[in-house]
Amino acid sequence: MTAANVNEVTQVFQVLTDMPPVGGKPGPPREKPEHLQGYRGYDSEPVRQLLRWLGITPVLAERNTEHGSGLGVFRWFIERTIAWLHAFGRRRRRLDRLTEVQEAFLRLACSLICLRFLSP
């Protein structure tokens, strides 16, 4: 988590190096995802080079192009999940100063969302 005035594109390397190994298919565990999707704010050549160097295929909307670059098909998953998280008032307002507390409430909210799907 960062402050609201920090540009997200500057945090890509930090997020990718701090993320746990990716689960999924049987076989040797993958350390990084195969693809990374992002909107126009992440479109920069240094980010694309970094992703390719890490073995990740960048799927980024390009700047100065018309909308409809294909990411809109998948974007609603992210928008829906953010809406679910905003249903928890404490997550929406972010009143806690410590990032550990914010992260704990984020994990709790994600757990409750998953529980809603699992319970009849």
C-alpha positions in Angstrom: 0.0 0.0 0.0 1.2 3.5 -0.8 -0.1 7.0 -0.3 -2.8 8.3 -2.7 -0.4 10.7 -4.4 2.1 8.0 -5.5 2.0 7.1 -9.1 1.2 3.4 -9.6 3.6 2.8 -12.4 6.5 3.5 -10.1 5.4 0.6 -7.9 5.3 -2.2 -10.5 8.8 -3.6 -9.7 8.1 -3.5 -5.9 4.8 -5.4 -6.4 6.4 -8.0 -8.7 9.3 -8.7 -6.4 7.2 -8.9 -3.2 4.4 -11.1 -4.6 4.3 -14.8 -3.4 4.7 -17.6 -5.9 1.8 -18.1 -8.3 -0.3 -21.3 -7.8 -2.3 -23.1 -10.4 -1.3 -25.8 -12.8 0.5 -29.0 -11.6 4.2 -29.0 -12.1 7.1 -26.8 -10.9 5.8 -23.8 -9.1 5.8 -20.5 -11.0 7.4 -17.5 -9.3 5.7 -14.9 -11.5 2.5 -14.7 -13.5 2.6 -15.3 -17.3 0.8 -12.1 -18.2 0.2 -8.7 -16.6 -2.8 -6.7 -17.6 -2.9 -3.0 -17.0 -4.5 0.2 -18.2 -3.0 3.2 -19.9 -1.3 4.5 -16.8 1.1 1.5 -16.9 2.1 2.1 -20.5 5.7 3.0 -20.6 8.7 1.4 -22.3 10.7 0.9 -19.1 7.8 -1.1 -17.6 7.4 -3.2 -20.7 11.1 -4.0 -20.8 11.1 -4.9 -17.1 8.1 -7.2 -17.6 9.8 -8.9 -20.6 13.0 -9.2 -18.6 11.1 -11.0 -15.8 9.5 -13.3 -18.4 6.0 -11.7 -18.1 4.0 -10.8 -21.2 2.7 -7.3 -20.8 -0.9 -6.8 -21.9 -1.1 -3.0 -21.5 -3.4 -0.5 -23.1 -1.4 1.9 -25.2 -1.6 5.6 -24.6 -3.0 8.0 -27.3 -5.1 5.2 -28.9 -8.9 4.9 -29.1 -10.7 3.1 -26.3 -11.6 -0.4 -27.0 -8.1 -1.8 -26.9 -9.4 -5.1 -25.7 -8.8 -4.7 -22.0 -12.4 -3.7 -21.4 -13.4 -7.3 -21.8 -11.4 -8.2 -18.7 -11.6 -4.9 -16.8 -15.0 -5.6 -15.3 -13.5 -8.4 -13.1 -11.3 -5.8 -11.4 -14.1 -3.2 -11.2 -16.5 -5.7 -9.6 -13.9 -6.8 -7.1 -13.1 -3.3 -6.0 -16.9 -2.7 -5.7 -17.1 -5.7 -3.4 -14.2 -4.4 -1.3 -15.8 -1.0 -1.1 -18.9 -2.6 0.5 -16.8 -2.8 3.7 -16.9 0.8 5.0 -13.6 0.5 6.8 -11.8 -0.5 3.6 -13.4 2.3 1.7 -12.5 5.1 4.1 -9.0 3.9 5.1 -8.9 5.6 8.5 -6.1 3.5 9.9 -2.6 4.9 9.6 -0.6 1.7 9.9 -0.3 -0.3 6.7 -0.4 -3.5 8.7 -3.9 -2.8 10.0 -5.0 -1.8 6.5 -3.6 -5.0 5.1 -5.3 -7.0 7.8 -8.7 -5.5 7.0 -8.1 -6.1 3.3 -7.4 -9.8 4.0 -10.4 -10.0 6.3 -12.6 -8.4 3.6 -11.3 -10.9 0.9 -11.9 -13.8 3.3 -15.5 -12.7 3.9 -16.1 -12.3 0.2 -14.9 -15.8 -0.4 -17.0 -17.1 2.5 -20.1 -15.6 0.9 -19.4 -17.7 -2.2 -18.8 -20.9 -0.3 -21.7 -20.7 2.1 -25.1 -21.8 0.8 
